[in-house]
Amino acid sequence: MKKFILLPLAGAVLAAGAHAGAEQRRRDQDAIYSDTRRGEVRPLREIEARVVPKMGGASYIGPEYDSDTARYRLKFMRGGSVIWVDVDGRTGAVLGRSGN
């Protein structure tokens, strides 16, 4: 009987987590849009055009944006390794890189 009680509860928890993740992505998108329109950060496409060609054939997975710091974090894969490249959204300068 416990399984039948726990399964709906687990489903509700997962649904709430997915909803919270979607809300956060929406807030991030709104922040990028607002910051870019005000000229406070460079457009993502400009950042990608600078960074992606320098990644030596690594596959580009996608970006994250932190509106508190105005930083982009671009994710790449090479072989089985994940590579993160942090970029200042205001200047377009690469701030750091982690992974191989």
N, C-alpha and C positions, 0 to 999 in steps of 0.2 A: 504494500500500500504506500510506503514511503516514496517509492520511485515515482508514482503517479502524482504525488504532491511536489516533489523536487523538480520534475521535468518542466511543468509550467512555470515554476519560479525561475529556473535557469533560463528558460526562453525569454521571460520578461526582463531579466537582468541583461541578457545579450542584446535585446532590442533597445533597452535604455542606453547601453554603451554605444551601439551603432548610431543612435539618434544624437547622442552627445558628440560623437566624432563628426557627424555631418554638420552639426551646429558650429563646431570649431572650424571646419573647413570653410564654411560660409563666412564666418567672421574674418578669417584670414583673407579670403577673396575680396571681401568688402574693404579691408584695410589696404590691400595692394592697390585696388582700384582708386581709392581715395588718395592715398599717398602719391600715386603716379600722376593723377589729375592735378594735384597741387604742385607738382614738380619737385616733390621732396625725395622721391626715389626714381631710379631709372626703370624703364619698362623691362619686364622679364625677358622679352624677346631680344632686347639689346644685350642683357647680361648673358643669355644663352649663346648669342652670336660671338661673344668674346671668349667664353669658357669652353664650350663644347669642342671646337676645332683643336684645342690644345690638349685634349684628353687622350690622344694617341690610340684611337680605336676603341676606347671603352664605350659600352652601351649606355646611353643617357636614359635614366629611368624617370626622372621628374624633379620638380622643385618643391621646397617648403619655404614659407616666408614667416619671419618673426617681426610683427609690427612694433614690438617694444624696442627692438634694436635696429630695425630697418635693414635686416640682413636676410639674404637669400641663402638657402642651403640646397645645393644641387647634388643629386644622387646618381652615381654611375655604378656599373658592374663591369668587371674585367675578370674573366674566368669565374671563379667562385668567390671573388672578393668584392666587397662593397667599398666604394670610394665616395667620400663626402667632400665637397668643395664649398667653403663658406665665402660669401661675397658681400661686400658692403653695398647695399642698395643705393646709397647716396652717390658714391663715387664710381662704383663698378670695380673697385680694386678687390683682388683675391686676398682674403684675410688668412686663410689657412686651408689645409687639406689633411684628411685622415684616411687611412686605408692604403692599399697597394694598387 
